[in-house]
Amino acid sequence: MASAPNFTILPLGAIIQRFAVGGLNIVQGFPSVADYQSHNSPYFGETIGRVSNRISGAKINNLNGRSYPLTANNGPNTLHGGPKGWGKRVWEGPVKETRNGKEALLFKRVSDDGEEGFPGAVEAKIWYTGGVEKNAVGKEVSVLETEYEVKMCGDPAKESGIEETAVGVTNHSYFNLSGGPTIEGTEITLSTNQHLPVDEGAIPEGSIEPFPGITANKSFTLGPQEPSVDHCFIVDPSKAPSSIPLDTRSEPLKLLVTAKHAVSKVHFEVHSTEPAFQFYTGSFIDVPEVNGVSARGPRAGFCVEPQRYVNSLNTEEWKSMVRVKRGDVWGARILYRGWLD
């Protein structure tokens, strides 16, 4: 376990266990590692990889000139890297490092060739940099930046015929600003309303269209059941998918989502260098009472998962976002900011 003021990160899954704003932990989680191992079906706080979100048909259609079968764990599709993706595995660390002039915690692991069906060994690194800043009006702001870096690392002599793999990493924290059992009453603003319409298996159909009932940069309030959202939103639809760099870390951080709750007075922002994000209102959360923590049900938290387009791996015009060849570097950054009125 690694703790800093307002933050706790676990080696299991490089999970964000605590993000405190004014003494309130705004992320869903569990008291112990054992609880995460036995009850974390919603992926609370997990690092998602090797490829986040869904892969159609539980199969890589074409890498290295061949197809690769994966495990179906979401209907006919593969979700969040498979049944034992990166969020279910123990990472090395933390190791304290200076990163961009600040103290950071490094976690890393090697995902072997064939792990969950993916070809080629890769080394993944995550740097968490947490701290407290003052905003323009003097309020204390809890700030957590996450930086990802992934490269192929296997011996070419032992990985004959494997010159490329796929990578798409994000974090799956569930945020609850209310201090109560649900996210009801949370005011949300999305920076875009352009999304990927999906089929009945939640695989994109190929178009980018406005999401019904949501206007970009106009707030809406989460009710007891509506709106119910679990879709991928596109930050800049005018940008050709082929122009999106494999390593987005040099891109400017963009504000994706703002949230606030009138009762708790908590404000929250998500920024990222990524071209898309999954916004999910937690309709399928179903966690029993665990170790003194009350049961969590539908809408106990919302997710903002910065990422590449869903099913990029099996969509030829989007594939360059996630295809990593030997010598390539995949990278991304996410920034969370939280404060009290």
HELIX and SHEET records of a PDB file:
HELIX    1   1 VAL A   33  HIS A   39  1                                   7    
HELIX    2   2 SER A   56  ALA A   58  5                                   3    
HELIX    3   3 TRP A   86  LYS A   88  5                                   3    
HELIX    4   4 GLU A  115  GLY A  117  5                                   3    
HELIX    5   5 PRO A  241  SER A  243  5                                   3    
HELIX    6   6 SER A  312  ASN A  314  5                                   3    
HELIX    7   7 GLU A  316  MET A  321  5                                   6    
SHEET    1   A 4 ALA A   2  ALA A   4  0                                        
SHEET    2   A 4 PHE A   7  LEU A  10 -1                                        
SHEET    3   A 4 ILE A  15  VAL A  21 -1                                        
SHEET    4   A 4 LEU A  24  ASN A  25 -1                                        
SHEET    1   B 2 THR A  47  ILE A  48  0                                        
SHEET    2   B 2 THR A 170  ASN A 171 -1                                        
SHEET    1   C 2 ARG A  54  ILE A  55  0                                        
SHEET    2   C 2 THR A  78  LEU A  79 -1                                        
SHEET    1   D 2 LYS A  59  LEU A  63  0                                        
SHEET    2   D 2 ARG A  66  PRO A  69 -1                                        
SHEET    1   E 9 GLU A  92  ARG A  99  0                                        
SHEET    2   E 9 LYS A 102  SER A 111 -1                                        
SHEET    3   E 9 VAL A 122  LYS A 134 -1                                        
SHEET    4   E 9 GLU A 140  MET A 152 -1                                        
SHEET    5   E 9 TRP A 330  LEU A 340 -1                                        
SHEET    6   E 9 VAL A 266  SER A 272 -1                                        
SHEET    7   E 9 LYS A 254  HIS A 261 -1                                        
SHEET    8   E 9 THR A 186  LEU A 190 -1                                        
SHEET    9   E 9 PHE A 220  THR A 221 -1                                        
SHEET    1   F 2 GLU A 164  ALA A 166  0                                        
SHEET    2   F 2 ARG A 323  LYS A 325 -1                                        
SHEET    1   G 4 TYR A 174  PHE A 175  0                                        
SHEET    2   G 4 PHE A 302  GLN A 307 -1                                        
SHEET    3   G 4 ALA A 276  TYR A 280 -1                                        
SHEET    4   G 4 ASP A 230  ILE A 234 -1                                        
SHEET    1   H 2 GLN A 194  HIS A 195  0                                        
SHEET    2   H 2 GLU A 209  PRO A 210 -1                                        
END                                                                             
